[in-house]
Amino acid sequence: QVQLVESGGGLVQPGGSLRLSCVASGFTFSSAGMSWYRQAPGKERELVASISSAGTLRNYPDSVKGRFTISRDNSKNTVYLQMNSLKPEDTAVYYCKAALIIGSYWGKGTLVTVSS
């Protein structure tokens, strides 16, 4: 079955960096577009980065553009999110999503807390 397991979250000070990882299994990873979303308390889930199956196309909202970088290693079935210059408003649970022909699948998320 499809599984997505995120890791790398934690507590970081403002201005700091974190790298999230999402390991995928149960489908052909190299054929799937992958995305990272986040959901802060009391807010709707929002897209923070997406990457095409071959890794040639990336998309970011203005809120993270220039600070976050999505990448993937198809040999390791893993997608990454490098987050730099973190702000308190980046605090959220971060989720990995796989867009497959049969539907979309989500991981359980990893918590990122940006606080001094």
MOZICOR-V727214 format. One record per residue. N is the residue number from 1. RES is the residue in three letters. PSI is psi in degrees with one decimal (999 if undefined). OMEGA is omega in whole degrees, -180 to 180 (999 if undefined). Layout:
N_RES_PSI_OMEGA / N_RES_PSI_OMEGA
This chain:
1_GLN_161.0_-180 / 2_VAL_130.4_176 / 3_GLN_137.9_175 / 4_LEU_122.5_-177 / 5_VAL_113.2_180 / 6_GLU_152.4_175 / 7_SER_168.7_176 / 8_GLY_-5.4_178 / 9_GLY_171.2_179 / 10_GLY_-167.0_179 / 11_LEU_130.2_-180 / 12_VAL_148.8_179 / 13_GLN_154.7_175 / 14_PRO_137.4_-177 / 15_GLY_-10.0_-178 / 16_GLY_-176.1_-177 / 17_SER_153.1_172 / 18_LEU_152.5_171 / 19_ARG_120.1_177 / 20_LEU_148.4_176 / 21_SER_150.0_175 / 22_CYS_113.9_179 / 23_VAL_128.0_-175 / 24_ALA_150.1_175 / 25_SER_161.0_176 / 26_GLY_4.1_177 / 27_PHE_171.3_180 / 28_THR_95.2_-173 / 29_PHE_-41.0_-175 / 30_SER_-9.2_179 / 31_SER_-0.1_-172 / 32_ALA_134.5_166 / 33_GLY_141.9_-177 / 34_MET_150.3_-178 / 35_SER_157.5_168 / 36_TRP_134.8_174 / 37_TYR_166.1_174 / 38_ARG_154.3_177 / 39_GLN_116.5_177 / 40_ALA_157.4_-179 / 41_PRO_128.1_177 / 42_GLY_5.7_-179 / 43_LYS_163.7_178 / 44_GLU_156.0_176 / 45_ARG_136.8_-178 / 46_GLU_149.3_177 / 47_LEU_135.4_174 / 48_VAL_-20.4_178 / 49_ALA_146.8_174 / 50_SER_154.9_-179 / 51_ILE_140.4_180 / 52_SER_169.6_-175 / 53_SER_-37.0_180 / 54_ALA_-6.1_179 / 55_GLY_10.1_-175 / 56_THR_-20.2_180 / 57_LEU_131.7_178 / 58_ARG_149.9_-180 / 59_ASN_138.9_180 / 60_TYR_146.3_171 / 61_PRO_162.9_-178 / 62_ASP_-28.0_-176 / 63_SER_-23.4_-178 / 64_VAL_-6.1_-177 / 65_LYS_132.0_-178 / 66_GLY_-13.6_179 / 67_ARG_-34.3_-178 / 68_PHE_145.3_177 / 69_THR_125.8_176 / 70_ILE_141.8_177 / 71_SER_169.9_179 / 72_ARG_153.0_174 / 73_ASP_100.1_-176 / 74_ASN_-20.1_177 / 75_SER_-19.4_-180 / 76_LYS_4.8_-178 / 77_ASN_43.4_-174 / 78_THR_138.4_172 / 79_VAL_143.2_-176 / 80_TYR_156.8_170 / 81_LEU_108.4_175 / 82_GLN_123.2_-177 / 83_MET_118.5_179 / 84_ASN_164.4_178 / 85_SER_48.9_-175 / 86_LEU_145.2_-179 / 87_LYS_157.8_177 / 88_PRO_-33.1_-180 / 89_GLU_-6.1_173 / 90_ASP_-6.1_178 / 91_THR_124.4_-176 / 92_ALA_169.8_166 / 93_VAL_129.2_-178 / 94_TYR_130.0_-176 / 95_TYR_144.8_174 / 96_CYS_139.9_178 / 97_LYS_137.3_175 / 98_ALA_129.4_179 / 99_ALA_104.7_-179 / 100_LEU_164.3_178 / 101_ILE_-35.2_-177 / 102_ILE_-5.8_180 / 103_GLY_-178.6_179 / 104_SER_143.6_180 / 105_TYR_146.2_-176 / 106_TRP_148.7_168 / 107_GLY_-178.3_-178 / 108_LYS_-10.8_174 / 109_GLY_159.7_175 / 110_THR_135.5_-174 / 111_LEU_129.5_173 / 112_VAL_123.8_178 / 113_THR_122.4_179 / 114_VAL_109.7_-175 / 115_SER_149.3_176 / 116_SER_999_999
